[in-house]
Amino acid sequence: MPGAQRAAQAREWTYRLAELGDADACADVGRDIRQKAEFRYLHGARKADCVGELEEALEWFRRAYEADWESAVKDVAEVLCELERYEEAVPFLEQAVEIGERDGDFVHELKSNLKSARNHVARQEKRAARSQAGAPKPSWWRRGG
């Protein structure tokens, strides 16, 4: 059996296992879909054209996480950040940092992503409070968040 055929068969079995709820397979399917989206984006697709694939990958990562695949929390957080859903991402990033520190992993990038997500959330809250108060939009040179 040629290599490409074996790879296709392995992918098919992975998808079948994921459908049955195997956490490892769910994470693998999520990674496969995410890599396809990232490949398309790097080769000229607009980010908006990849949102559907990222949403699908997110769903598989959530399934893996809900099936107690602890490391999937990092994947969930990263995809939520890619989708610019920072408020949802913050609790997952916090948990990923906690797990990484507990396991002795290098968590600098996760901490950076967490800080960035919190900043995005704070800016969104600030904008919402301003618009509720009826405050005028600040001049473009005074916009800071």
C-alpha positions in Angstrom: 0.0 0.0 0.0 1.6 3.3 -1.0 2.4 5.9 1.6 -0.3 8.4 0.6 -3.0 5.7 0.7 -1.8 4.6 4.1 -1.9 8.3 5.3 -5.5 8.7 4.0 -6.6 5.5 5.7 -4.9 6.6 9.0 -6.7 9.9 8.7 -10.0 8.1 8.1 -9.5 6.0 11.2 -8.6 9.0 13.3 -11.8 10.7 12.3 -13.8 7.6 13.1 -12.2 7.4 16.5 -12.9 11.1 17.1 -16.5 10.6 16.2 -16.6 7.9 18.9 -15.3 10.4 21.4 -11.6 9.4 21.7 -10.0 12.5 23.2 -6.6 11.9 21.5 -8.3 11.5 18.1 -10.4 14.6 18.7 -7.3 16.6 19.3 -5.6 15.1 16.2 -8.6 16.0 14.1 -8.6 19.5 15.5 -4.9 19.9 14.7 -5.4 18.6 11.2 -8.2 21.0 10.4 -6.4 23.9 12.0 -3.2 23.2 10.0 -5.2 23.2 6.8 -6.7 26.6 7.7 -3.3 28.0 8.6 -1.8 26.6 5.3 -4.6 28.2 3.3 -4.1 31.5 5.1 -0.3 31.4 4.6 -0.9 30.8 0.9 -3.1 33.7 0.2 -6.6 33.0 1.7 -8.1 35.8 3.6 -8.5 35.2 7.4 -12.3 35.5 7.0 -12.2 32.6 4.6 -10.6 30.4 7.2 -13.0 31.2 10.1 -15.2 28.2 9.3 -12.3 25.8 9.5 -11.0 27.4 12.7 -14.5 27.1 14.2 -14.6 23.4 13.3 -11.1 22.8 14.8 -12.3 24.6 17.9 -15.2 22.2 18.2 -12.9 19.2 18.0 -10.5 20.7 20.6 -13.4 21.4 22.9 -14.5 17.7 22.5 -11.0 16.6 23.5 -11.0 19.0 26.4 -14.4 17.8 27.6 -13.2 14.2 27.4 -10.5 15.1 29.9 -7.6 15.6 27.4 -6.0 18.3 29.6 -3.5 19.5 27.0 -6.4 20.5 24.7 -7.0 23.5 26.8 -4.0 25.2 25.2 -5.4 24.5 21.7 -8.9 25.8 22.7 -7.3 29.0 24.0 -5.1 29.5 20.9 -7.9 29.0 18.4 -10.2 31.4 20.4 -7.5 34.0 20.2 -7.1 33.4 16.5 -10.9 34.0 16.2 -10.5 37.1 18.3 -12.8 35.8 20.9 -10.6 37.0 23.7 -13.2 37.0 26.5 -13.8 33.3 26.0 -10.1 32.7 25.7 -9.0 34.2 29.0 -10.2 31.3 31.3 -8.7 28.7 29.0 -5.4 30.6 28.8 -5.4 30.9 32.6 -5.9 27.2 32.9 -3.2 26.5 30.3 -0.7 28.6 32.2 -1.6 26.9 35.4 -1.1 23.4 33.9 2.1 24.4 32.2 3.6 25.8 35.4 2.5 22.7 37.3 4.1 20.4 34.7 7.3 22.6 34.5 6.7 23.6 30.9 7.9 26.9 29.4 4.8 29.1 29.6 6.2 32.5 28.5 4.2 32.5 25.2 1.0 31.5 27.0 1.5 34.3 29.6 2.0 36.8 26.8 -1.2 35.6 25.1 -3.1 35.8 28.3 -1.9 39.4 28.9 -2.8 40.3 25.4 -6.3 38.8 25.7 -6.9 40.5 29.0 -5.9 43.8 27.3 -8.3 43.2 24.5 -11.1 42.5 26.9 -10.4 45.6 28.9 -10.4 47.8 25.8 -13.7 46.2 24.7 -15.2 46.9 28.2 -13.9 50.5 28.1 -15.5 51.1 24.6 -18.8 49.6 25.8 -18.9 51.8 28.9 -18.1 54.9 26.8 -20.9 54.1 24.3 -23.4 53.3 27.1 -22.6 56.7 28.7 -23.2 58.4 25.4 -19.7 59.8 25.4 -18.4 60.9 21.9 -15.8 58.8 20.2 -12.4 60.3 21.0 -10.4 61.9 18.2 -8.3 59.5 16.3 -5.1 60.9 17.8 -6.4 60.4 21.3 -7.6 56.8 20.9 -5.7 54.5 23.1 -8.2 51.8 23.7 
